[in-house]
Amino acid sequence: MTDTPASLRRRLALAAGVAALAAAGGAWFGWRRAQPSAGSLDTLWPQQFDTPSGGAPLVAASLRGKPLVLNFWASWCAPCVREMPALDRFHREYAPRGWQVVGLAIDGPTPVREFLAKTPVGFPIGLAGLTGTELVRTLGNTQGGLPFTVVIDASGRIAHQKLGETSFEELAGWAASLS
């Protein structure tokens, strides 16, 4: 049996339509994967983190109900080190307004203790270790880079996220946007 020119055109048109649909679907799935995720706090709240001092653990659930700046950092990360004074300033100036700041170190306890001895901060630091990289991914940082800052509003929603160094002015702007 031979194809007529009309049936051949229909089959070619159908094949082209299926190929175009498959390409569009693949492009859409690729685009969706590349979009930043708002992240999920479900993995954060049950966590407890050791502290550099070795005292009581930092319990994430205790941070609920007030706005929170959650900063993931490491002592070996130059932008993380540069932004520490800005985070500490934000903590000092905004804690009286109900804001919390917490640093989660993607680092070992000894380098964190050594860093904090040279650069003390007034806000709590938790030791997330290398498993903290999975936590940053669940909070929307699909690249897993540092520093990574998440602002959580008082109702427990992620309001802002930033991969890369932040500043006092940026933090204050985020706080103002939630007032």
C-alpha positions as CSV (number, residue, x, y, z in Angstrom):
1,M,0.0,0.0,0.0
2,T,1.4,3.4,-0.9
3,D,0.6,6.7,0.8
4,T,-1.3,9.3,-1.1
5,P,0.2,12.8,-1.1
6,A,-2.7,14.0,1.2
7,S,-2.2,11.2,3.8
8,L,1.6,11.8,3.7
9,R,1.0,15.5,4.4
10,R,-1.3,14.6,7.3
11,R,1.2,12.2,8.8
12,L,4.0,14.8,8.4
13,A,1.8,17.5,10.0
14,L,0.9,15.1,12.9
15,A,4.6,14.2,13.4
16,A,5.6,17.9,13.4
17,G,2.8,18.8,15.8
18,V,3.9,16.0,18.2
19,A,7.5,17.1,18.0
20,A,6.5,20.8,18.7
21,L,4.4,19.7,21.6
22,A,7.3,17.6,23.0
23,A,9.7,20.5,22.6
24,A,7.4,22.9,24.3
25,G,6.8,20.5,27.2
26,G,10.5,20.0,27.6
27,A,11.2,23.7,27.5
28,W,8.5,24.3,30.1
29,F,9.8,21.7,32.5
30,G,13.3,23.0,32.0
31,W,12.1,26.6,32.7
32,R,10.3,25.4,35.9
33,R,13.4,23.7,37.2
34,A,15.4,26.8,36.7
35,Q,12.9,29.0,38.6
36,P,13.8,29.8,42.2
37,S,11.7,28.0,44.6
38,A,10.0,29.8,47.5
39,G,11.2,27.0,49.6
40,S,9.6,25.1,52.4
41,L,10.0,25.7,56.1
42,D,8.6,22.3,57.0
43,T,12.2,21.0,57.1
44,L,13.5,23.9,59.2
45,W,11.1,23.9,62.2
46,P,11.8,20.3,63.5
47,Q,15.6,20.9,63.5
48,Q,17.9,21.5,66.4
49,F,21.5,22.7,66.0
50,D,24.4,22.4,68.3
51,T,26.0,25.7,69.3
52,P,29.6,26.7,69.2
53,S,29.7,27.0,72.9
54,G,28.4,23.5,73.4
55,G,25.5,24.7,75.5
56,A,21.9,24.1,74.9
57,P,21.0,23.4,71.3
58,L,19.4,26.0,69.1
59,V,15.8,24.8,68.6
60,A,14.4,26.1,65.3
61,A,10.8,25.8,66.5
62,S,11.5,28.4,69.2
63,L,12.1,31.0,66.5
64,R,8.5,30.9,65.3
65,G,6.1,33.8,65.7
66,K,8.6,36.7,65.2
67,P,10.2,37.9,62.0
68,L,13.5,36.1,61.4
69,V,16.6,36.7,59.4
70,L,18.2,33.3,58.9
71,N,21.7,33.4,57.4
72,F,23.7,30.4,56.2
73,W,27.4,31.0,56.2
74,A,30.9,29.5,56.7
75,S,34.1,30.8,58.1
76,W,35.9,30.0,54.9
77,C,33.5,32.0,52.7
78,A,34.8,35.5,52.1
79,P,31.4,37.1,51.3
80,C,30.0,35.5,54.5
81,V,32.7,36.9,56.6
82,R,32.2,40.4,55.0
83,E,28.5,40.5,55.8
84,M,28.8,39.4,59.4
85,P,29.1,43.0,60.8
86,A,26.0,44.0,58.8
87,L,24.0,41.1,60.2
88,D,25.2,41.9,63.7
89,R,24.3,45.6,63.3
90,F,20.8,44.6,62.0
91,H,20.5,42.4,65.1
92,R,21.4,45.2,67.5
93,E,19.1,47.7,65.9
94,Y,16.1,45.5,65.0
95,A,16.0,43.1,68.0
96,P,14.1,45.8,70.0
97,R,11.5,45.8,67.2
98,G,10.9,42.1,67.5
99,W,13.3,40.9,64.9
100,Q,15.5,37.8,65.3
101,V,18.7,37.0,63.5
102,V,20.2,33.5,63.5
103,G,23.4,32.3,61.7
104,L,23.6,28.7,60.7
105,A,27.2,27.7,60.0
106,I,27.9,25.2,57.2
107,D,31.1,24.5,58.9
108,G,32.8,22.5,61.6
109,P,32.7,23.6,65.3
110,T,36.4,24.4,65.6
111,P,36.6,26.9,62.7
112,V,33.3,28.5,63.8
113,R,34.6,29.0,67.4
114,E,37.9,30.4,66.1
115,F,36.0,32.8,63.8
116,L,33.6,34.0,66.6
117,A,36.6,34.5,68.9
118,K,37.9,37.0,66.4
119,T,34.6,38.4,65.2
120,P,32.0,38.1,68.0
121,V,28.3,38.6,67.1
122,G,25.4,39.2,69.4
123,F,23.0,36.8,67.6
124,P,22.7,33.0,68.0
125,I,24.8,30.8,65.9
126,G,23.9,27.2,65.2
127,L,26.1,24.5,63.7
128,A,24.4,23.1,60.7
129,G,27.5,21.3,59.4
130,L,27.5,19.9,55.9
131,T,24.0,18.6,56.3
132,G,23.0,22.3,56.3
133,T,23.5,22.3,52.5
134,E,20.4,20.1,52.2
135,L,18.5,22.5,54.4
136,V,19.4,25.5,52.2
137,R,18.2,23.6,49.2
138,T,14.8,22.9,50.8
139,L,14.6,26.7,51.6
140,G,14.9,27.6,47.9
141,N,18.7,27.7,47.3
142,T,18.9,25.1,44.6
143,Q,22.6,26.0,43.9
144,G,23.6,25.4,47.5
145,G,25.9,28.4,47.5
146,L,26.9,30.7,50.4
147,P,26.0,33.1,51.9
148,F,22.3,32.5,51.7
149,T,19.8,34.6,53.6
150,V,16.2,33.8,54.2
151,V,13.8,36.3,55.8
152,I,10.8,34.7,57.4
153,D,7.8,36.9,58.4
154,A,6.0,36.6,61.7
155,S,3.3,34.4,60.2
156,G,6.0,31.9,59.2
157,R,6.2,32.5,55.5
158,I,9.4,33.1,53.5
159,A,9.3,36.8,52.5
160,H,12.8,37.3,51.0
161,Q,15.7,35.1,49.9
162,K,19.1,36.0,48.7
163,L,22.0,34.0,47.5
164,G,25.1,36.1,47.9
165,E,26.3,38.9,50.2
166,T,23.7,41.1,51.9
167,S,24.0,44.5,53.5
168,F,22.5,46.3,56.5
169,E,20.6,48.6,54.0
170,E,19.1,45.6,52.2
171,L,18.1,43.9,55.5
172,A,16.5,47.1,56.8
173,G,14.6,47.5,53.5
174,W,13.3,43.9,53.8
175,A,12.3,44.7,57.4
176,A,10.5,47.9,56.2
177,S,8.6,45.9,53.5
178,L,7.2,43.6,56.2
179,S,6.0,46.5,58.5
